[in-house]
């Protein structure tokens, strides 16, 4: 019997994971990618002898990779490194740095002089958010929804005690858990990991505090984050999966309620039995499928995650006073966080995240030098279409970082590259430069998120950040599982095989 063929558009983690699952089930898989190498935003940037993780610099929920490896029958093609401490936080005007540990005894010592009964409060917070995570993990996060009724029925299985978290923000929940502004600010940073702010992120996502501080912590990969992609790519090539880079899908041929074939920028056609789209699920429906419901006018009205302004610096010298992960915040947190994504704040003193990848991965920089990555969460192109001042904003950040750390970075910089939301949008077809796709408010999660099966074409599916369950590396792995489950449910030959086995 002929192997059925699946064309996967995009080689991000969701697409690669889907390819691994499908190849283990006997499908022939081809992957087409706009970028020059695999990985999507989980990529590697090399400049002037320095290497950087292009996008994600850490992840949690490492057990989702365990599931992927186990169910596809492979050996782990990369090695995790658990991070300890998790990160540090510098608040402008505060003479001390806060170091955030997974160890609750160490963490308590960080806050004992400003947050009365910190340990008791944190244990209560982690118990509450931990119960929420375990009560929703299997019935919401790890499942497909085949109808709105199905979604509602699953929601009814969530214990009523979690109901209040549906109707307040993460910030409000943290204000009820802690008294000091420092604790509220620091433990709300998980909202930014979702590409939003704690003021517009639902309180249900406070469960991320439990995941980071108690359940799983943060991880990197030995040799750098791109080893995830290199490892999966090697396994897939050994399994006969074909890759085609510098290939952008720009159109389709439709017939009889299906996609007959895809068309790339050179006019070449790509024909398969099934198609899985690992590009942004909302953008693809509008830009490629010309779906009116996903027109720019309609998408502009949705809530999108922050856009990244990223700075890659090659540093001549060592940065011993910086940890692996570092956050630099101002003292006007409420005002800044509420306005930054709508371009209502000044970028004279922006908030930013700093990663020094060469601390964990010595090959990322020449001897005696460091690779330095800076991310400034920024408004997308709807709110700030002109980024001609990106170099000046980057310089503001470099000057601020120099002042706060005591390093004269301007004299240490050997290599400097600044990528604005415009660059990110063009590299990976990110809608209006939004770094992580659609945001996670209650109207854009679960059933209300773009479906992982197309509404019109019965052989088209989606995986990745803008479909279910959401954004983040472990979510992309879960997304691939849910997408392949839907495809298998629809494939009659597969169902016949299953029936024969039973």
FIZALO-679784 format. One record per residue (C-alpha): residue number from 1; x negated, y, z; residue in one letter. Coordinates in steps of 0.1 Angstrom, whole numbers. Layout:
# residues N
+-----+-------+-------+-------+---------+
| num |     X |     Y |     Z | residuo |
+-----+-------+-------+-------+---------+
| NUM |     X |     Y |     Z |       A |
...
+-----+-------+-------+-------+---------+
This chain:
# residues 502
+-----+-------+-------+-------+---------+
| num |     X |     Y |     Z | residuo |
+-----+-------+-------+-------+---------+
|   1 |     0 |     0 |     0 |       X |
|   2 |   -13 |    35 |    -9 |       X |
|   3 |   -24 |    55 |    20 |       X |
|   4 |    -2 |    86 |    25 |       X |
|   5 |   -22 |   118 |    23 |       X |
|   6 |   -20 |   148 |    46 |       X |
|   7 |   -33 |   182 |    36 |       X |
|   8 |   -43 |   203 |    67 |       X |
|   9 |   -46 |   241 |    62 |       X |
|  10 |   -72 |   254 |    86 |       X |
|  11 |   -99 |   237 |   106 |       X |
|  12 |   -93 |   252 |   141 |       X |
|  13 |   -92 |   229 |   171 |       X |
|  14 |   -55 |   221 |   165 |       X |
|  15 |   -61 |   211 |   129 |       X |
|  16 |   -92 |   190 |   137 |       X |
|  17 |   -74 |   172 |   165 |       X |
|  18 |   -44 |   165 |   143 |       X |
|  19 |   -68 |   151 |   116 |       X |
|  20 |   -84 |   129 |   142 |       X |
|  21 |   -50 |   115 |   153 |       X |
|  22 |   -38 |   110 |   117 |       X |
|  23 |   -70 |    93 |   106 |       X |
|  24 |   -67 |    69 |   135 |       X |
|  25 |   -31 |    60 |   123 |       X |
|  26 |   -43 |    52 |    88 |       X |
|  27 |   -36 |    84 |    69 |       X |
|  28 |   -58 |    99 |    43 |       X |
|  29 |   -66 |   135 |    54 |       X |
|  30 |   -80 |   165 |    35 |       X |
|  31 |   -87 |   198 |    52 |       X |
|  32 |   -90 |   232 |    35 |       X |
|  33 |  -104 |   262 |    52 |       X |
|  34 |  -107 |   299 |    43 |       X |
|  35 |  -138 |   304 |    65 |       X |
|  36 |  -173 |   291 |    55 |       X |
|  37 |  -174 |   265 |    83 |       X |
|  38 |  -150 |   246 |   106 |       X |
|  39 |  -137 |   258 |   139 |       X |
|  40 |  -114 |   288 |   133 |       X |
|  41 |  -118 |   311 |   163 |       X |
|  42 |  -138 |   284 |   181 |       X |
|  43 |  -168 |   291 |   161 |       X |
|  44 |  -205 |   299 |   162 |       X |
|  45 |  -221 |   333 |   153 |       X |
|  46 |  -258 |   335 |   145 |       X |
|  47 |  -276 |   367 |   140 |       X |
|  48 |  -313 |   377 |   140 |       X |
|  49 |  -323 |   345 |   159 |       X |
|  50 |  -296 |   348 |   185 |       X |
|  51 |  -265 |   326 |   188 |       X |
|  52 |  -231 |   333 |   203 |       X |
|  53 |  -198 |   316 |   209 |       X |
|  54 |  -177 |   336 |   184 |       X |
|  55 |  -144 |   332 |   203 |       X |
|  56 |  -137 |   311 |   233 |       X |
|  57 |  -165 |   309 |   259 |       X |
|  58 |  -149 |   285 |   284 |       X |
|  59 |  -118 |   264 |   289 |       X |
|  60 |   -98 |   245 |   315 |       X |
|  61 |   -76 |   214 |   315 |       X |
|  62 |  -105 |   192 |   302 |       X |
|  63 |   -83 |   161 |   307 |       X |
|  64 |   -64 |   170 |   275 |       X |
|  65 |   -96 |   162 |   256 |       X |
|  66 |   -97 |   129 |   276 |       X |
|  67 |   -63 |   121 |   261 |       X |
|  68 |   -74 |   129 |   226 |       X |
|  69 |  -105 |   108 |   228 |       X |
|  70 |   -87 |    78 |   244 |       X |
|  71 |   -58 |    77 |   220 |       X |
|  72 |   -80 |    80 |   189 |       X |
|  73 |  -105 |    54 |   200 |       X |
|  74 |  -136 |    74 |   198 |       X |
|  75 |  -166 |    81 |   221 |       X |
|  76 |  -169 |   116 |   234 |       X |
|  77 |  -188 |   135 |   207 |       X |
|  78 |  -197 |   163 |   232 |       X |
|  79 |  -205 |   168 |   269 |       X |
|  80 |  -187 |   190 |   293 |       X |
|  81 |  -204 |   213 |   318 |       X |
|  82 |  -183 |   224 |   348 |       X |
|  83 |  -189 |   260 |   357 |       X |
|  84 |  -196 |   271 |   393 |       X |
|  85 |  -191 |   299 |   402 |       X |
|  86 |  -161 |   305 |   379 |       X |
|  87 |  -168 |   342 |   372 |       X |
|  88 |  -178 |   375 |   388 |       X |
|  89 |  -158 |   408 |   389 |       X |
|  90 |  -172 |   443 |   391 |       X |
|  91 |  -146 |   470 |   399 |       X |
|  92 |  -158 |   505 |   391 |       X |
|  93 |  -166 |   525 |   423 |       X |
|  94 |  -167 |   494 |   445 |       X |
|  95 |  -203 |   488 |   457 |       X |
|  96 |  -200 |   450 |   456 |       X |
|  97 |  -194 |   423 |   431 |       X |
|  98 |  -168 |   396 |   437 |       X |
|  99 |  -178 |   361 |   430 |       X |
| 100 |  -149 |   337 |   423 |       X |
| 101 |  -155 |   301 |   434 |       X |
| 102 |  -134 |   270 |   431 |       X |
| 103 |  -145 |   262 |   467 |       X |
| 104 |  -119 |   278 |   489 |       X |
| 105 |  -143 |   283 |   518 |       X |
| 106 |  -167 |   303 |   496 |       X |
| 107 |  -137 |   322 |   480 |       X |
| 108 |  -123 |   331 |   515 |       X |
| 109 |  -156 |   347 |   525 |       X |
| 110 |  -154 |   369 |   494 |       X |
| 111 |  -121 |   384 |   505 |       X |
| 112 |  -121 |   380 |   543 |       X |
| 113 |  -129 |   417 |   550 |       X |
| 114 |  -101 |   431 |   528 |       X |
| 115 |   -73 |   405 |   527 |       X |
| 116 |   -60 |   395 |   561 |       X |
| 117 |   -54 |   357 |   563 |       X |
| 118 |   -67 |   352 |   528 |       X |
| 119 |   -71 |   315 |   531 |       X |
| 120 |   -36 |   309 |   543 |       X |
| 121 |   -22 |   332 |   516 |       X |
| 122 |   -42 |   315 |   488 |       X |
| 123 |   -33 |   280 |   500 |       X |
| 124 |     4 |   290 |   499 |       X |
| 125 |     0 |   306 |   464 |       X |
| 126 |   -18 |   275 |   451 |       X |
| 127 |     8 |   251 |   465 |       X |
| 128 |    36 |   271 |   449 |       X |
| 129 |    19 |   273 |   415 |       X |
| 130 |     6 |   237 |   417 |       X |
| 131 |    42 |   225 |   423 |       X |
| 132 |    54 |   245 |   394 |       X |
| 133 |    27 |   231 |   371 |       X |
| 134 |    34 |   194 |   380 |       X |
| 135 |    71 |   199 |   379 |       X |
| 136 |    70 |   213 |   343 |       X |
| 137 |    40 |   196 |   327 |       X |
| 138 |    57 |   166 |   313 |       X |
| 139 |    92 |   180 |   307 |       X |
| 140 |    82 |   214 |   291 |       X |
| 141 |    46 |   216 |   281 |       X |
| 142 |    40 |   181 |   267 |       X |
| 143 |    72 |   175 |   246 |       X |
| 144 |    89 |   184 |   214 |       X |
| 145 |   123 |   200 |   214 |       X |
| 146 |   146 |   187 |   186 |       X |
| 147 |   175 |   211 |   193 |       X |
| 148 |   184 |   241 |   215 |       X |
| 149 |   206 |   218 |   236 |       X |
| 150 |   176 |   195 |   241 |       X |
| 151 |   155 |   224 |   253 |       X |
| 152 |   182 |   236 |   277 |       X |
| 153 |   186 |   200 |   291 |       X |
| 154 |   149 |   199 |   298 |       X |
| 155 |   151 |   232 |   316 |       X |
| 156 |   178 |   219 |   338 |       X |
| 157 |   153 |   193 |   351 |       X |
| 158 |   130 |   220 |   365 |       X |
| 159 |   137 |   223 |   402 |       X |
| 160 |   158 |   253 |   411 |       X |
| 161 |   131 |   265 |   436 |       X |
| 162 |   111 |   277 |   406 |       X |
| 163 |   139 |   298 |   392 |       X |
| 164 |   127 |   332 |   406 |       X |
| 165 |    95 |   328 |   387 |       X |
| 166 |   115 |   331 |   354 |       X |
| 167 |   127 |   366 |   362 |       X |
| 168 |    96 |   384 |   374 |       X |
| 169 |    62 |   392 |   362 |       X |
| 170 |    29 |   377 |   372 |       X |
| 171 |    19 |   410 |   388 |       X |
| 172 |    50 |   411 |   410 |       X |
| 173 |    44 |   375 |   421 |       X |
| 174 |     8 |   384 |   430 |       X |
| 175 |    19 |   415 |   449 |       X |
| 176 |    41 |   392 |   470 |       X |
| 177 |    12 |   368 |   476 |       X |
| 178 |   -16 |   393 |   484 |       X |
| 179 |   -19 |   427 |   500 |       X |
| 180 |   -52 |   441 |   487 |       X |
| 181 |   -54 |   456 |   452 |       X |
| 182 |   -87 |   437 |   447 |       X |
| 183 |   -71 |   403 |   451 |       X |
| 184 |   -41 |   413 |   430 |       X |
| 185 |   -63 |   425 |   402 |       X |
| 186 |   -87 |   396 |   402 |       X |
| 187 |   -62 |   368 |   403 |       X |
| 188 |   -41 |   385 |   376 |       X |
| 189 |   -70 |   382 |   351 |       X |
| 190 |   -55 |   349 |   340 |       X |
| 191 |   -29 |   370 |   323 |       X |
| 192 |   -56 |   384 |   300 |       X |
| 193 |   -67 |   349 |   292 |       X |
| 194 |   -32 |   345 |   275 |       X |
| 195 |   -40 |   377 |   256 |       X |
| 196 |   -15 |   398 |   275 |       X |
| 197 |   -14 |   417 |   308 |       X |
| 198 |     0 |   406 |   342 |       X |
| 199 |    27 |   433 |   338 |       X |
| 200 |    42 |   416 |   308 |       X |
| 201 |    33 |   380 |   315 |       X |
| 202 |    60 |   359 |   331 |       X |
| 203 |    53 |   348 |   367 |       X |
| 204 |    55 |   311 |   356 |       X |
| 205 |    20 |   315 |   341 |       X |
| 206 |     6 |   320 |   376 |       X |
| 207 |     2 |   283 |   374 |       X |
| 208 |   -30 |   291 |   357 |       X |
| 209 |   -44 |   302 |   391 |       X |
| 210 |   -38 |   266 |   403 |       X |
| 211 |   -54 |   251 |   373 |       X |
| 212 |   -86 |   273 |   375 |       X |
| 213 |   -90 |   273 |   413 |       X |
| 214 |   -79 |   238 |   424 |       X |
| 215 |   -68 |   215 |   396 |       X |
| 216 |   -96 |   215 |   370 |       X |
| 217 |  -118 |   246 |   371 |       X |
| 218 |  -136 |   260 |   340 |       X |
| 219 |  -158 |   242 |   316 |       X |
| 220 |  -184 |   249 |   290 |       X |
| 221 |  -201 |   224 |   267 |       X |
| 222 |  -237 |   213 |   267 |       X |
| 223 |  -254 |   230 |   238 |       X |
| 224 |  -226 |   256 |   234 |       X |
| 225 |  -189 |   256 |   227 |       X |
| 226 |  -193 |   250 |   190 |       X |
| 227 |  -205 |   215 |   199 |       X |
| 228 |  -168 |   206 |   202 |       X |
| 229 |  -163 |   214 |   166 |       X |
| 230 |  -196 |   198 |   154 |       X |
| 231 |  -187 |   166 |   173 |       X |
| 232 |  -152 |   163 |   159 |       X |
| 233 |  -164 |   173 |   124 |       X |
| 234 |  -190 |   145 |   125 |       X |
| 235 |  -165 |   119 |   136 |       X |
| 236 |  -140 |   130 |   110 |       X |
| 237 |  -165 |   129 |    82 |       X |
| 238 |  -174 |    93 |    93 |       X |
| 239 |  -137 |    85 |    91 |       X |
| 240 |  -135 |    97 |    55 |       X |
| 241 |  -118 |   130 |    61 |       X |
| 242 |  -127 |   155 |    33 |       X |
| 243 |  -134 |   192 |    40 |       X |
| 244 |  -132 |   221 |    16 |       X |
| 245 |  -145 |   255 |    28 |       X |
| 246 |  -142 |   289 |    13 |       X |
| 247 |  -107 |   278 |     2 |       X |
| 248 |   -78 |   300 |    10 |       X |
| 249 |   -42 |   289 |     4 |       X |
| 250 |   -23 |   318 |   -12 |       X |
| 251 |     9 |   302 |   -26 |       X |
| 252 |    29 |   270 |   -29 |       X |
| 253 |    51 |   251 |   -54 |       X |
| 254 |    84 |   241 |   -40 |       X |
| 255 |   108 |   214 |   -52 |       X |
| 256 |   137 |   195 |   -37 |       X |
| 257 |   134 |   208 |    -2 |       X |
| 258 |    97 |   200 |     0 |       X |
| 259 |    64 |   216 |    -8 |       X |
| 260 |    52 |   199 |   -40 |       X |
| 261 |    17 |   214 |   -38 |       X |
| 262 |    -4 |   242 |   -24 |       X |
| 263 |   -23 |   268 |   -45 |       X |
| 264 |   -56 |   283 |   -35 |       X |
| 265 |   -72 |   316 |   -44 |       X |
| 266 |   -88 |   301 |   -75 |       X |
| 267 |   -55 |   286 |   -88 |       X |
| 268 |   -65 |   251 |   -78 |       X |
| 269 |   -36 |   229 |   -65 |       X |
| 270 |   -36 |   207 |   -34 |       X |
| 271 |   -11 |   179 |   -34 |       X |
| 272 |    -2 |   156 |    -5 |       X |
| 273 |    27 |   137 |    11 |       X |
| 274 |    26 |   160 |    41 |       X |
| 275 |    12 |   194 |    50 |       X |
| 276 |     1 |   206 |    84 |       X |
| 277 |    -6 |   243 |    88 |       X |
| 278 |   -32 |   253 |   113 |       X |
| 279 |   -31 |   289 |   103 |       X |
| 280 |    -9 |   312 |   124 |       X |
| 281 |    26 |   296 |   122 |       X |
| 282 |    45 |   329 |   121 |       X |
| 283 |    21 |   346 |    97 |       X |
| 284 |    20 |   317 |    72 |       X |
| 285 |    58 |   315 |    71 |       X |
| 286 |    59 |   352 |    61 |       X |
| 287 |    28 |   357 |    40 |       X |
| 288 |    27 |   324 |    21 |       X |
| 289 |    62 |   310 |    23 |       X |
| 290 |    78 |   345 |    19 |       X |
| 291 |   103 |   338 |    46 |       X |
| 292 |   124 |   370 |    52 |       X |
| 293 |   127 |   361 |    89 |       X |
| 294 |    89 |   363 |    92 |       X |
| 295 |    84 |   395 |    71 |       X |
| 296 |    60 |   421 |    84 |       X |
| 297 |    89 |   442 |    96 |       X |
| 298 |   103 |   413 |   117 |       X |
| 299 |    69 |   403 |   130 |       X |
| 300 |    60 |   438 |   140 |       X |
| 301 |    89 |   437 |   164 |       X |
| 302 |    76 |   406 |   182 |       X |
| 303 |    52 |   406 |   211 |       X |
| 304 |    16 |   397 |   201 |       X |
| 305 |   -15 |   390 |   221 |       X |
| 306 |   -44 |   415 |   225 |       X |
| 307 |   -67 |   422 |   196 |       X |
| 308 |  -104 |   416 |   202 |       X |
| 309 |  -132 |   442 |   199 |       X |
| 310 |  -163 |   420 |   202 |       X |
| 311 |  -199 |   430 |   206 |       X |
| 312 |  -228 |   406 |   200 |       X |
| 313 |  -261 |   418 |   213 |       X |
| 314 |  -296 |   402 |   211 |       X |
| 315 |  -315 |   413 |   242 |       X |
| 316 |  -352 |   415 |   246 |       X |
| 317 |  -356 |   405 |   283 |       X |
| 318 |  -337 |   385 |   309 |       X |
| 319 |  -305 |   396 |   326 |       X |
| 320 |  -308 |   379 |   360 |       X |
| 321 |  -282 |   402 |   376 |       X |
| 322 |  -255 |   390 |   354 |       X |
| 323 |  -237 |   356 |   358 |       X |
| 324 |  -224 |   335 |   329 |       X |
| 325 |  -189 |   350 |   330 |       X |
| 326 |  -184 |   386 |   342 |       X |
| 327 |  -155 |   410 |   342 |       X |
| 328 |  -159 |   448 |   345 |       X |
| 329 |  -128 |   467 |   355 |       X |
| 330 |  -120 |   503 |   364 |       X |
| 331 |  -102 |   516 |   394 |       X |
| 332 |   -70 |   526 |   375 |       X |
| 333 |   -59 |   490 |   369 |       X |
| 334 |   -21 |   496 |   368 |       X |
| 335 |   -23 |   525 |   344 |       X |
| 336 |   -49 |   509 |   321 |       X |
| 337 |   -34 |   475 |   319 |       X |
| 338 |     1 |   489 |   311 |       X |
| 339 |   -12 |   511 |   283 |       X |
| 340 |   -42 |   494 |   267 |       X |
| 341 |   -24 |   472 |   242 |       X |
| 342 |    -3 |   501 |   229 |       X |
| 343 |   -33 |   524 |   225 |       X |
| 344 |   -22 |   546 |   253 |       X |
| 345 |   -55 |   547 |   272 |       X |
| 346 |   -89 |   562 |   266 |       X |
| 347 |  -117 |   539 |   254 |       X |
| 348 |  -142 |   562 |   270 |       X |
| 349 |  -143 |   538 |   300 |       X |
| 350 |  -127 |   506 |   288 |       X |
| 351 |  -123 |   473 |   307 |       X |
| 352 |  -143 |   444 |   293 |       X |
| 353 |  -156 |   409 |   297 |       X |
| 354 |  -192 |   399 |   294 |       X |
| 355 |  -206 |   365 |   287 |       X |
| 356 |  -243 |   355 |   286 |       X |
| 357 |  -242 |   322 |   268 |       X |
| 358 |  -280 |   318 |   268 |       X |
| 359 |  -279 |   312 |   306 |       X |
| 360 |  -263 |   278 |   301 |       X |
| 361 |  -276 |   271 |   266 |       X |
| 362 |  -312 |   281 |   263 |       X |
| 363 |  -313 |   275 |   226 |       X |
| 364 |  -290 |   305 |   221 |       X |
| 365 |  -319 |   330 |   225 |       X |
| 366 |  -356 |   330 |   219 |       X |
| 367 |  -378 |   325 |   250 |       X |
| 368 |  -377 |   355 |   274 |       X |
| 369 |  -345 |   369 |   257 |       X |
| 370 |  -308 |   367 |   261 |       X |
| 371 |  -277 |   365 |   239 |       X |
| 372 |  -250 |   389 |   253 |       X |
| 373 |  -213 |   387 |   242 |       X |
| 374 |  -188 |   414 |   252 |       X |
| 375 |  -151 |   413 |   246 |       X |
| 376 |  -129 |   444 |   250 |       X |
| 377 |   -92 |   436 |   249 |       X |
| 378 |   -77 |   461 |   225 |       X |
| 379 |   -45 |   472 |   207 |       X |
| 380 |   -37 |   454 |   175 |       X |
| 381 |   -34 |   471 |   141 |       X |
| 382 |     2 |   481 |   147 |       X |
| 383 |    -9 |   505 |   174 |       X |
| 384 |   -44 |   513 |   163 |       X |
| 385 |   -48 |   508 |   125 |       X |
| 386 |   -80 |   529 |   123 |       X |
| 387 |  -111 |   513 |   139 |       X |
| 388 |  -137 |   536 |   124 |       X |
| 389 |  -148 |   545 |   159 |       X |
| 390 |  -156 |   509 |   168 |       X |
| 391 |  -193 |   517 |   171 |       X |
| 392 |  -187 |   546 |   195 |       X |
| 393 |  -164 |   524 |   217 |       X |
| 394 |  -191 |   497 |   217 |       X |
| 395 |  -217 |   523 |   227 |       X |
| 396 |  -194 |   535 |   256 |       X |
| 397 |  -193 |   499 |   268 |       X |
| 398 |  -230 |   494 |   265 |       X |
| 399 |  -237 |   526 |   284 |       X |
| 400 |  -212 |   517 |   312 |       X |
| 401 |  -226 |   482 |   315 |       X |
| 402 |  -262 |   496 |   317 |       X |
| 403 |  -251 |   519 |   345 |       X |
| 404 |  -233 |   492 |   365 |       X |
| 405 |  -260 |   466 |   362 |       X |
| 406 |  -291 |   487 |   364 |       X |
| 407 |  -305 |   475 |   330 |       X |
| 408 |  -313 |   500 |   303 |       X |
| 409 |  -297 |   479 |   276 |       X |
| 410 |  -302 |   505 |   249 |       X |
| 411 |  -339 |   499 |   251 |       X |
| 412 |  -335 |   461 |   252 |       X |
| 413 |  -313 |   456 |   222 |       X |
| 414 |  -329 |   438 |   193 |       X |
| 415 |  -297 |   429 |   174 |       X |
| 416 |  -263 |   445 |   175 |       X |
| 417 |  -230 |   434 |   157 |       X |
| 418 |  -196 |   449 |   164 |       X |
| 419 |  -164 |   432 |   151 |       X |
| 420 |  -132 |   451 |   153 |       X |
| 421 |   -96 |   437 |   151 |       X |
| 422 |   -98 |   444 |   113 |       X |
| 423 |  -127 |   420 |   110 |       X |
| 424 |  -110 |   393 |   130 |       X |
| 425 |   -78 |   397 |   110 |       X |
| 426 |   -96 |   392 |    77 |       X |
| 427 |  -118 |   364 |    89 |       X |
| 428 |   -89 |   341 |   101 |       X |
| 429 |   -57 |   357 |    88 |       X |
| 430 |   -47 |   368 |   123 |       X |
| 431 |   -16 |   389 |   121 |       X |
| 432 |   -25 |   426 |   126 |       X |
| 433 |   -57 |   414 |   142 |       X |
| 434 |   -39 |   397 |   172 |       X |
| 435 |   -65 |   375 |   187 |       X |
| 436 |   -44 |   347 |   201 |       X |
| 437 |   -12 |   348 |   181 |       X |
| 438 |    22 |   354 |   196 |       X |
| 439 |    25 |   364 |   232 |       X |
| 440 |    41 |   343 |   259 |       X |
| 441 |    72 |   361 |   272 |       X |
| 442 |   103 |   341 |   279 |       X |
| 443 |   117 |   348 |   244 |       X |
| 444 |    86 |   334 |   227 |       X |
| 445 |    79 |   301 |   245 |       X |
| 446 |    95 |   266 |   242 |       X |
| 447 |   124 |   265 |   217 |       X |
| 448 |   120 |   302 |   209 |       X |
| 449 |    84 |   299 |   197 |       X |
| 450 |    79 |   292 |   159 |       X |
| 451 |    87 |   255 |   155 |       X |
| 452 |    61 |   229 |   147 |       X |
| 453 |    83 |   216 |   119 |       X |
| 454 |    93 |   239 |    91 |       X |
| 455 |   129 |   250 |    90 |       X |
| 456 |   133 |   244 |    52 |       X |
| 457 |   106 |   221 |    39 |       X |
| 458 |   108 |   186 |    54 |       X |
| 459 |    72 |   177 |    47 |       X |
| 460 |    56 |   208 |    63 |       X |
| 461 |    44 |   210 |    99 |       X |
| 462 |    25 |   235 |   121 |       X |
| 463 |    -1 |   232 |   148 |       X |
| 464 |   -21 |   257 |   168 |       X |
| 465 |   -16 |   288 |   191 |       X |
| 466 |    15 |   303 |   176 |       X |
| 467 |    36 |   272 |   178 |       X |
| 468 |    44 |   251 |   208 |       X |
| 469 |    32 |   249 |   235 |       X |
| 470 |    10 |   280 |   232 |       X |
| 471 |   -24 |   295 |   231 |       X |
| 472 |   -57 |   282 |   245 |       X |
| 473 |   -80 |   253 |   236 |       X |
| 474 |   -61 |   226 |   257 |       X |
| 475 |   -28 |   239 |   243 |       X |
| 476 |   -42 |   234 |   208 |       X |
| 477 |   -50 |   198 |   216 |       X |
| 478 |   -15 |   192 |   230 |       X |
| 479 |    -1 |   210 |   200 |       X |
| 480 |   -18 |   185 |   177 |       X |
| 481 |    -2 |   156 |   196 |       X |
| 482 |    33 |   171 |   194 |       X |
| 483 |    29 |   179 |   157 |       X |
| 484 |    17 |   144 |   148 |       X |
| 485 |    45 |   129 |   169 |       X |
| 486 |    70 |   149 |   148 |       X |
| 487 |    54 |   137 |   116 |       X |
| 488 |    54 |   101 |   127 |       X |
| 489 |    90 |   103 |   137 |       X |
| 490 |    99 |   115 |   102 |       X |
| 491 |    77 |    90 |    83 |       X |
| 492 |    98 |    60 |    74 |       X |
| 493 |    69 |    37 |    66 |       X |
| 494 |    54 |    43 |   100 |       X |
| 495 |    87 |    37 |   117 |       X |
| 496 |    90 |     4 |    98 |       X |
| 497 |    56 |    -7 |   110 |       X |
| 498 |    65 |     2 |   146 |       X |
| 499 |    97 |   -18 |   143 |       X |
| 500 |    78 |   -48 |   129 |       X |
| 501 |    53 |   -47 |   158 |       X |
| 502 |    81 |   -46 |   183 |       X |
+-----+-------+-------+-------+---------+
